[in-house]
Amino acid sequence: MLADDDPGISVVLKEEATRIRQAEDRELKRQKKKVWVPLPDRPVTAQRQYPLW
């Protein structure tokens, strides 16, 4: 069984404005991230019938 060993911290915010600002910051960061582009299909090169050793 795998256990999550990463430590974590929970914080109770005093202001609702802080929660809203943090949510907006997360959304801006997500929007700024570059779109994932798959690598183009290329033919496999350097194929040999026998190993070189």
Number of C-alpha atoms within 10 A of each C-alpha: 2 4 5 5 6 5 5 6 4 5 6 6 9 8 8 8 10 11 13 11 11 11 12 12 12 11 11 11 10 10 10 8 8 7 7 6 6 6 6 6 6 6 6 6 6 6 7 7 6 6 6 5 3
